[in-house]
Amino acid sequence: MAAMKRKDPPSVKEHNAAYSKKLKQNGAQVKKERKTISTNVEVETDSDPIIESDTDTLGQSGDDDGVSWPSADSQEEEEQEEGKAIDNKDALRNVISARPPAKPSKPKEEASNSTYPQLSSSREAHAKQKTLAYERRAAKPNADAIARTKKLWERLRRKSHVPPPERKKLIAELFFIITGHIKDFVLKHDSVRVIQTALKYANVEQRRMIARELKGEYKVLVESRYAKFLVGKLMSFGDAEIRDMVVPEFYGQVRRMIRHPEAGWILDDVYRGAATSPQKTRLLREWYGAEFALFDDAEGEADLRDILEKKTEKRKPIMRSLWELLNQLVQKNTTGFTMLHDAMLQYYLNTELGSNEATEFLELLKGDEEGDLLKNLAFTRSGARVVALALAHGNAKDRKLLRAYKSVIQQLAYDPYGHQILLAAYDIVDDTVQTSKLIFPELISQSAGFDSTSQSLLAMLNDRNARIPLLYLFTSSPSRSLLPEADLSLINEIRVIRPSTSKKDPLVRRKELLAHLSEPMVSLITSHASELVTSAFGCYAITEILLSQTSPASSTVDKQPSLQALAAMTSSSQPDELRSHMLSSPFVGRMLKSLVQGGKFNSQTRSVEVVEPPLGFGDVLFEVMKKGGVILDWAASPNSFVVVAMMEKEGFEGKQGLKEILRKGRERLVEEMKGKNKGAEILLEMLA
């Protein structure tokens, strides 16, 4: 609101106007007189050569210096002029004398001395304020105890500077002070830190003592801005007895606490990290309505489907109550709770496809313009499943919610749950061009340059989770050697839904996506084979990439350089450490054997499924081994089955030459057979 002007009465206005007019008139008159006088003075000084000559000749001895002296007539005129100048100067003095006298300036010493009393009074006031503050603190309850404990805390918190014996004494003294007075410390921002430190260095019995003193107050503590951290520490350092003291105090309060700005996060931490399965069930059931908070039983189930089957008449109020709480938290942008994600999954699993409830839920996800909800969902078990099922049930427009993950693709890949969303996108989204543009550039760090891209891919292929989105498309069917049980379960669930919501053939979709991923992965094997063969994950990745069935669009990818690079790893010119690793490592042996066979072994048909076009790796490997003279080394090594695979491979051109070399080293193979080398034994049988 604009400031209002104060209105003066008429008498005041008239007086102010007259006074201002008088000041203006006096100012104009003084200004006019100053101008007239200054002009006359300038004329007088500029046209008076006498003054100049007088001043120049004051120190002369009377000699002629070239100045002409005036005549008598001119002297009279000059005297008259001088008289006028004097009159003008007198007028100027009168004007100046009419001004109000200026305030006399103080001497420097006096002025500087006058400031010292001000500084002194300011210091005294500040000291007085400190004294009053100290007196107020001292007047509070337990002031001496809090002050002493804070000094102990200052010493204890510097962990590396306190030897264990001294720390033990300090902790004993600290507990001597706080025992019986814990509640007096926990609601203050400074003293609660003392209790947290005591909890950190306490033994089991001391921690239980703290928990017992606070029993009955945990609901208040988690709503406190500072004391909530103490509850978190108590659950982190505490045992089962402490947990069972704290969690039951939250029963009946979940709906209110989850919406509280302080208590919500601690409640979710307890739910996610400390509560037992029955306790989680009890806490989650309260989301379904007030009835479950007031009259809940300890043996109820958390699965909403089972509850609705038993209480069919209450489906509508339960779903409405759950939806209202979900919507409130999403609108408040408090979407990071694991409890929220579990509740969202329960709600979505119990909606019917195409119903208003399902449509509202999908709109809630799509309405997340900033992407906070979708990003938070991606990193929990239930949340990732919610997003994957929403992609499976949605149409092409609904699947655009994947754009929210454009900047976090690699984070999703490394997360144990986030990568499931990428797998769902591979299996469901029909627009493979958009999927490739959205996922692959960031997944493989395409814009970072070849070296950075290679290092990023190496790190991902050696990570248990990040390797899954890279290798999933290379596998013709979900494999337990690549996917954990949770991934397999979700993929099977998605593939049941897929026929009703996706039109493209799954094999065509896979090959179109693979066309964008094959080239960088095959190039990685060529340039970094020596690094990949040193790990089990690396060898598995090589096998999956080189034995994958590629699409016509990606058939131009030349695998021969990669095969040559792998064969070179068996050469005698390699460092001794690498050669020893290649000869003895079981995962290297399995990789080379599969590549020589040219396909993967099918346990159901008990045969090798050869890829098209054939790799021909056996011929490449034989030439390198023969040139390096290491065939007998491999035949007598723990990885002798690589040589067996070459002998068994149909169409292997070097089989006869290999037999001749093995016959020359028969004695060595016999010795290895005695050492229970099964591969050497099979080779001897083949030679016989």
N, C-alpha and C positions, 0 to 999 in steps of 0.2 A: 504494500500500500504506500502511495507517495506521501511524503511528509506534508503536514498542513501548515500554512503560514499563519503567524499570529497577527491579528488585526488590531491596530492601535486606534485609540479614540481620536476624534477630530481635533481636539485641542493639542494633543501631542503632535499630530501631523502638521498643523499650522506652525507650531514652534520649530519643528525640525526643518520645514521648508524655508522659513525666514532665516534661520541660522545658516543653512547651506548657501543661500543667496548672498548673505553678508560675507561669508568666507570667500566665495568666488570673486566678489567685487574687490575685496582687499588684495586677493592674490593677483588679480589682473593689474591693479594699480602698481603693486610692487614690481611685477614683472616688467611693466612699461618703463618705470623709472630706472630699473637695472639696465634695460636695453639702451636707453638714451645716454646714461652715464658711461657705459662701456664703449659706445660709439665715439663719444667726445674724447675719452681717454686715448683710444686708438689713434684718432686724428692728431692729438697733441704730441704723442710720442713719435709718430712717424714723420712729422713735419718740423722737428726741432733739432737742427744741426748743432745748435749751441751746446746742448747737453752731450751730444756725441763728442764734440771737440774738446769739451771740458773734461770729460772722463778720459779721453785719450791723452790729454796733455798734463794730467795731474803730476806725473812723475818726470816731465821734461824740464830741461834747464833753461828754456826760453829761446832756444834756437829756432829758426824758421823751419817748420816741418811740412810746408806745402799747404797749410790751412789758412784761408783768407778770413780775416776778422771782419765783422759787420760794421756798417757805417752808423752814424748817429740816428738817421731817419729810420732805418730798418730796426734799430735797437728799440725805439719807442713802440713800433708796431708789435714787436715780439713781447715787450713787457705787457702790453694790453692782452695779447693772446695768453700769456702766462697767468694773468689775473683771472681770465675766464676758466682756465684749467683748474686753478686753485678753488674757484667757486664750485666747479663740478665735483671735485674731490671732497669738498665739505658736504655736498649733498649726499654723496655715496656713504660717507661716514654716518650721516644722520639716518639713512635707510638701514644700514647694518646695525646701528645702535638700537633701532626700533624692534629688532628681533628679540624673542625671549632668550634669556641667557642659557647657554649649554651647561649641562651637568658637569661639574669638575671631575676629571678622570682621576682614579685612584692611583697612587704609585704602585709599581709592580710588586714590591715587597708586601704592601698592605693587601693588594688583590689576591696574591697567592696565599697569604696567611688566612684570608677569609674563607678559603675553601676547606681548610683542614677541619674546622668544626663540623662541616657537612659530612665529610668522609667519616669522621669519628662517630657521628650520630648514626650513619648508615651501618657501620660495623657493629655498633652497639645494638641496633635494632635486629640485625641478622643473628647476632649471638643470643639475643633475648628470645627470638623465634625458635632457635635450636633448643634453648633451655626449656621453653614451654612444650615443644614437641616431645622432648625427652621425659618431661614430667607427666605428660598425658600417657605416653607408653608405659611409664613406670606405674601409673595408677591402674592400669588394666589388670585383670586377673592373670595369675601365673606369669607376670612380666619377668621376674627373675629367672624362672625356669626356662622360658622361651629364649631369653637372651643367652643363657648358658648353653642350651642345646644348639643354638645357631652358631656359637663359637665352635662347638664340637663338630657340627656339620661342615663348617669351613675347612676343618682339618681332614675330615673323613672323605670329602668328595675328591680330594687330590690323591687318587688311588696309588699312583706310582711313587708318591713322595712319603707315604706312610708305611713303615715296615709292619709285617703281620703282628708281631707282639704288641706294638703300640696300638694298632687298630683294634685288637682284642680288648685292650684296656678302655679305649675310647667308647667302644660299643657297650661294654659293661656299664660304664658311667652313664651313657645315654639312656639305656634301658632302666637304670636306677631312677632317672629323673622322670621318664615318660610313663612308666608303669602305673596304671590306675588313672591316668590323665590323657589318654589317647584322644578322646573326643574333644578335648580343649585345643588340640593342635591341628586337627584335620581340616577345619574350615577356613584357615588362614593361608594366604598364598605363600608366605615364607616358611611358616612352621610346618606345613604339610610336607615340604621337601625333606625336613628332618625325619619324619616318619617313613618316607619312601627310602631314604638312605638306611635307616635302621632295619627296614624290611629286607633290603638288599643283602646286608651282611649278617642278618640274624640266622639262628639255627631253626630247626623245624618247630621246636616247642615255643620259641619266642614269636615266630610268625603266627602260630595258633593263638597265642595270647593276644596279639594285636587283633586278630580276626574275632575273637570272643568279645573283646571290649567294644568292638564296633557293631556287634550283632544287633539287628533291629534298625540300623541307621543306613543300610546300604542304598536304599531307594533315595534317600536324601543326598547321600554322597555322590551318586552318579549324576545327579542334577546340578551339582556344584561345579563351577568353572575350574576349580583347582583340585578338589578332592576326588574328582572322577579318575584322575591318573593314579591315585593311590589304589582304587579298586582294581584297575587294570594291572598294576604291579602285584597286587595280592593274588589275583588269579594266575598271573604268570609264574610267580615264585611259590605259590601255595600248593598243597597236596589235595587229595580227594576230600578230606575232612573239611578243609576251608572252602572248597568248591561247593560242597553240599550245604554249607552255611550261607553262602552268598546267593546262589541261583534261586532257591525257593522264595527269596524275598522279592523277586521280580514277578512271580506268578500273580495274575490278575491285574497287572499294570502294564502289560506289553503294548497295547494300543496307544496308551498315553505316552509311555516312555520312548517309543520308536519315533514319535513326532517331536520329542523334546530336542532342542538344539545341542544340548550337552549329553544327555542320557542315551540318546539314540546310538551313538557310536560305541559307547561302552557296552550297551546291551548287545549290539551286533558282534562285537569282539568276543564277548562271553559265549554267544550262540555259536560263532564260527570256530573258536579255538579251545574252549574249556568245557563246555557243557557235554554231558553224556547224551547218547541217542534218545533215551526216554525224556531227558530234560529238554532237548531240542524239539521233540514232538510236542511236549506240553506248551512250550513257548510259541511254536508255529500255529498251533490250534487256536490260539487266542485271536489270530487274524481273521478267523471265520465268523466272529460276532461276539457280542457281550455274553451270550449264554455260555460259550466255551471258556470265558474268563471267570465267570461267577460259579458255575456248576460243573466244571470239568473234572473228569476222573483221571487218575494217574496212569491208567492202562489204555488210554485211547490211542488211535492211530493218527498219523499226520496226513496220510493219503486222503485227499479230498474226495476222490472217487468212491472209496469205501464208505466214507461218512455219508455221502449223498445217496448211496444205495440203501443205507439203513434208515435215512431220514429223508425220504423222497419229498415229503410234504414241506420240508424246510429248505428246498433247493434255492428258491427265489431269494429269501432273506439272506441266506448264507452267501450266495454269489454277489448280491448287492452290497453287503457289508464288506466283503473282500475287495470288490471293485472300488468302492469309495475310498478305502484306505490306500490302495495302490495308486489311485489317481491323485490323491492328496500329496503323497510323497513325490510322485513324478512332477507334479506342478510346482512343488517347492524346490525342485532340482536336488533333492537328497536321494540320489539313485545309486549310491555305492554300497548299500547294505546287502549282505548275503541273504539275510532273511527276506528282504524284498524280492530278490531274484527267485528264491525258493517259492515264495507265495505267488509270484507271477507265473511260474511254471505250473503250479497247481491249478491256478485259474484257467490258463490256456488249454491245459489238457482236458478240462471239463467243459469246454465250449464246443458247440457243434459247428462244423465247417459251413460257412455261409450264413450263420445266424448273426443277429445284431450284436451279440456279445463278442463273437470272433471278429467281426468287422470293427467294432469299437476298439478292441485290443490292438489290431493291426494299425488303426489310425493313431493310437497312442504312440506306437513305435515310430511310425512315419512322421509324426508331428514333432519329433525331437530334432529341431533344426540345427542345434549346435552339436549334436551327436554324443552328448555326455551319457545319456541313458544307454544307447547302443554300445558305446565303448566300455562302459562299466559292466554291462551284461556279458560281454565277450570273455571276461577274465574270471568267471566263476562257472562251476559245473552246470548249475541249473540255468544260468543266464545264457551260456553258449548254446544249450539245448533249445531254449526259447527262440533264439535268433535263427538257429538251423531249421526248426519246425516252421517258423514264420516264413522263411524262404521257400520251404517245401510246399506249404499250403497256399502261398500267395501267387498272384499273377505277375506278369512282366513289370507292371508299374510298382507293385509291392516290393519287388526284388531290387528296386533302385536304392533301397535303404543300405545296400552294400557300399554306396558311395561314402557313407559316414566313416568307413575304415580306410579310406585312401591313404591317410598319413600314418597309419599304424600297422601296415601289413606285416612288416618284419616282427613287430612286437607280438602280433597274433601268432606268427609262425613259431616263436620261441615259447609261447605259453602252453601249458598242458591242456587247456580248454579252448583257448582262442583259435588254435589251428583247426579245430573242428568246423568253424565257420568257413574257412577256406575250402575244406573238403566238401562241405555242403554246396558251396558255389560251383565247384568243379562238376558235381553230380546233377545239379538242378538247373542252373541258368542256361537257357538256350542260346542267348546272344554271346557266343564264344569270343567274338571280336572285342566287345566291351569288357568282358571278363578278363581277357588277356591284357588289355590296356590298363585296366584298374589294378590288377594283382601283380603281374610278372615284372614290370619295370622296377617296382620297389622291392619285390621279393628277392630279385637277383642283383639289386643295386646297379641297374643297367647304366645309369647316368654318371657313375662314379669313376669310370675308366677301367681298363682291363685288369690292372693289378689289384685295385680296390675290390672290383667285382669278384676276382678269383679268391682273394682272402676272405671275403664275406661268404662266398659259397662253401669254402673249405670249413669255415667255422660252423655253418649251418648243417653241413653233411655229417659233422661229428657231434652234433647235439641231438639228444634223444627225441626232442619234440620238433625242432626246426627242420629236421631232415624229412619229416612226413609230408609236408606240402610240396617239397621238391621231388620226391620219389613216388608219390601216390599215383600220378598219371602214368608212370613207367610200368606199373604192375597191372597185369590184365585182370586180376581179381584181388579183393582185400586179403592181405596176408598177415598172419599173426606174428611173423618175424618183423614186420614193419609197424603194424597198428596195435595199440593196447586194446584191451577188452571193451573199454568204454567207447572207443572210436568205432569198433566193429558193430557194437550194439546200435549206435546212433546211425551209422551208414545203412544198416539193414532196415531201420525204421524209416529213413528217408526214401530208400528205394521202394518201399511198399507204397508210399504216397506218390512218388514220381510219375507213374503212368497216367494219373488223373490230372496232373497240373503241368507237365512238360510234354512237348511234341517231338523234340528231336531224338533221334536214335542215340542211345548211350555210347555206342562204339564210335559213331561219327563225332559226337561231342568230344569224346576223349582224344581222338586223333587230331581234331582241329586245335585243341588246346596244346597237345603235345608238339605240334608243329612249331609253336612259339618257344618251347622250352628245350627242345632237343639240342640245338646247335650250341648254346652256351655251356650245357652240361658235358657234351662230348668234347668240346674245346678244353674244358677244365681238366678232364682226364689226360689229354695230350700234354698239357703244360705242367701239371702237378701230380703226375703218376707216383713219383717217389714219396710224396707226402700222404697221398691217399692210401697207399698199400701198408702204411705203418699202423693203421687202426682197423678194428673189426667193422665199424660203421663205414669207413672209407671203402673197404673191400666189398661190402654189401652194396654200396652205391654204384661202384664200377660194374658189378654183375647185373644189377637191375637196369642201368642205363644202356649198356651195350647189348643186352639180350632182349630189349623191348621191341615189340612189333611197331615199326614206325609207319606213319601214313604216307601216301604218295607225295603230299606236299613237302614232307621232311625227308623223303628218301634220298635227296641230294646230299644230306649230311654224310660226309665221308668218315667212316669209323676206322679206316686203316691206319692213320697216324696214331690214333689212340692205342690200337693193338700193337703197333711197333714200339710205342713208348712202354707199354706193359711188358712186352717180351724183353726189352732192354734191361728191365729190372733183374732178370735172371742171369745177366752176363757176368763173366769173371772179372770184368773191369770195374764193377761196382765196389764201393767200400766194404770192408770185411763185416762191419756191423750190419749193413743192409743185406748182404749176401746171407749171413747167418739167420737174420730175421726171415728172409724169403724161404729158406730151406726148412725152417722149423715151425713157422707160425701156422696154426691150423686154419685160420680164416683166409690166409694167402693161398693155402693149398686148395680150399674149397672154391675160391674165386677162379684160380687158374684151371681147375678141373672142369668147372661149369663152362668156362669160355672155350676150352678145347672141345667139349662135347657139343657146343654150339646151341645150347638150350637148357631149360630148367627141367629138373626131374619131377615128374608127376607121380605122387605117391599112390594115387588111386589106380592109374593104368600101369604103374610100374615101368614107365618108359620115359625117355627124354623127348620133350617137345621142342624140336629144332626150329629156330627162327628163320624167317625169310626176309631178305636174301641171306644165305649162309655166311658166317663170319670167316671161316677158314683160318682160325687162330692157331690150330695145331701145326700147320705148315710154317707159319711165321715163327712160332715158338721153337720149333725143331731147328730151324736154320740158325737162330741166335744161340741156342744151347750147343749145337754142333760146332759152330765157329769158336765158341768160348771153351769147348771141351769140358762141359759141366754136366753132361747127360748122366754119367755114372754117379756123380754127386747127388743128383736129384733122385735117381733110381734107388739109391741107398739111404735116402733121407726120410724123415718123418712124413714128408709130402711126396712120397713115391707114387701115390695114386695119380699124380699129374702125368707121369710117364705111362702108367697103366691106361689112362684115358686116351692118350695118343695111340697106344697099341690097339685099343678097342674101337677107335673112331673109324667109321666107314668113310671111304674116299680120302683117307689120309695118304698123301703121296710119298711121304718119307718113311713109311712103315718098314720097308726092307732095310734101309740104311740104319734105322734105329735098332733093328734086331741084331745086325752085325756088331754094332757098338756094345750092345748088352751081352752078346756072347763072349766078347773079349773080356768083359768084366764079370764073368759068371762067378768066379771065386769070391769076389767082394759081395755079390748078391747072396751067396750061400751064407757068408758070415752074418749078414744083416738078417737073413731068415732065422738063424739061430737066436738072434736077439729079438725075435718075435716081431719082425717088421712084416706086416701082412701084405703090404704092397710089393715088397721084394719077393715074397713067396709066390704071389700071383704072376709076377714077371717070369720067374723061373718055370712055372707051369706052362706059360705061353711059349717059352723058348723050347721046352721039351716037345 
